[in-house]
Amino acid sequence: MPVEDFEELAASAPETVWLEFLDGELRVKPPSDGVHGELLREVTQLFLGLAPDLWLYPWRGLRLGDSRLRPDGTLAPRRHFRGAGEWGAPAGALLTLDAVAVPSPARVRAYAAARVPLHLLVERERRTLTVCAEPHGDGYRSVTTRPFGVPAELPAPLGLRLDTATLAALTPPAPPASPAPPAPVS
């Protein structure tokens, strides 16, 4: 399906259905449940305290090459996407965030290929936060995973330290190990 056909289909979808387009494939973004919503609220609150001039835009549609994704959050200066329409350009976005049960390497590749400086992957079942930094090609050179409760360093362009202790209280204990997060590229 051409990306133009996807955009037309997404524009006509009911408001309760969010469609995404990744690697030529149509996907339905799953709805947010209570834990997911609380994780996003907590991360938003963390950023409000650390960077009040920035805003974590929830589910903001981004044009990432031929893909169209709605990360759970896109950190950008306030009013950055004003007038951008449903699918905004990622230029100027400082960070994307996905809170997931199972990570999608294809999503991470799309963010890196679009040169989004930082990507946060909150894995609720593993109870970890992965910071992907330094986009290079279709990957990130630096990938650091920390368990909830251990502070996470967000390098340039943010230069912030996230206290993840509050995230641990929002998720049930971790089950046995699952697949590892994305590996850095060289």
Solvent accessible surface area in square Angstrom, and as a share of the most:
residue,aa,sasa,rsa
1,M,112,0.50
2,P,78,0.49
3,V,20,0.11
4,E,115,0.52
5,D,73,0.38
6,F,0,0.00
7,E,52,0.24
8,E,132,0.59
9,L,72,0.36
10,A,12,0.09
11,A,74,0.57
12,S,87,0.56
13,A,24,0.18
14,P,87,0.55
15,E,168,0.75
16,T,133,0.77
17,V,55,0.32
18,W,91,0.32
19,L,16,0.08
20,E,5,0.02
21,F,4,0.02
22,L,0,0.00
23,D,102,0.53
24,G,49,0.47
25,E,97,0.43
26,L,75,0.37
27,R,80,0.29
28,V,95,0.54
29,K,25,0.10
30,P,104,0.66
31,P,126,0.79
32,S,52,0.34
33,D,74,0.38
34,G,58,0.56
35,V,47,0.27
36,H,20,0.09
37,G,29,0.28
38,E,73,0.33
39,L,1,0.00
40,L,15,0.07
41,R,105,0.38
42,E,17,0.08
43,V,1,0.01
44,T,30,0.17
45,Q,102,0.45
46,L,31,0.16
47,F,4,0.02
48,L,68,0.34
49,G,65,0.63
50,L,75,0.37
51,A,9,0.07
52,P,87,0.55
53,D,100,0.52
54,L,19,0.09
55,W,83,0.29
56,L,9,0.04
57,Y,40,0.15
58,P,76,0.48
59,W,65,0.23
60,R,35,0.13
61,G,0,0.00
62,L,0,0.00
63,R,99,0.36
64,L,8,0.04
65,G,64,0.62
66,D,110,0.57
67,S,8,0.05
68,R,18,0.07
69,L,0,0.00
70,R,25,0.09
71,P,0,0.00
72,D,5,0.02
73,G,0,0.00
74,T,0,0.00
75,L,0,0.00
76,A,0,0.00
77,P,56,0.35
78,R,103,0.37
79,R,153,0.56
80,H,66,0.30
81,F,18,0.08
82,R,186,0.68
83,G,84,0.81
84,A,40,0.31
85,G,54,0.52
86,E,69,0.31
87,W,17,0.06
88,G,0,0.00
89,A,41,0.32
90,P,21,0.13
91,A,79,0.61
92,G,43,0.42
93,A,3,0.02
94,L,36,0.18
95,L,0,0.00
96,T,0,0.00
97,L,0,0.00
98,D,3,0.02
99,A,6,0.04
100,V,29,0.17
101,A,46,0.35
102,V,107,0.61
103,P,19,0.12
104,S,26,0.17
105,P,78,0.49
106,A,14,0.11
107,R,25,0.09
108,V,7,0.04
109,R,103,0.38
110,A,13,0.10
111,Y,0,0.00
112,A,0,0.00
113,A,61,0.47
114,A,26,0.20
115,R,147,0.54
116,V,1,0.01
117,P,36,0.22
118,L,0,0.00
119,H,0,0.00
120,L,0,0.00
121,L,3,0.01
122,V,1,0.00
123,E,0,0.00
124,R,47,0.17
125,E,87,0.39
126,R,61,0.22
127,R,54,0.20
128,T,13,0.08
129,L,1,0.00
130,T,0,0.00
131,V,6,0.04
132,C,0,0.00
133,A,2,0.01
134,E,97,0.43
135,P,21,0.13
136,H,69,0.31
137,G,54,0.51
138,D,79,0.41
139,G,8,0.07
140,Y,3,0.01
141,R,116,0.42
142,S,38,0.24
143,V,30,0.17
144,T,48,0.28
145,T,42,0.25
146,R,92,0.34
147,P,74,0.46
148,F,17,0.07
149,G,36,0.34
150,V,61,0.35
151,P,47,0.30
152,A,1,0.00
153,E,105,0.47
154,L,2,0.01
155,P,58,0.36
156,A,84,0.65
157,P,69,0.44
158,L,24,0.12
159,G,60,0.58
160,L,33,0.16
161,R,145,0.53
162,L,1,0.00
163,D,78,0.40
164,T,1,0.00
165,A,51,0.40
166,T,64,0.37
167,L,1,0.00
168,A,25,0.19
169,A,92,0.71
170,L,46,0.23
171,T,11,0.06
172,P,88,0.56
173,P,118,0.74
174,A,54,0.42
175,P,71,0.45
176,P,121,0.76
177,A,105,0.81
178,S,52,0.33
179,P,95,0.59
180,A,80,0.62
181,P,26,0.16
182,P,28,0.17
183,A,79,0.61
184,P,74,0.46
185,V,50,0.29
186,S,133,0.86
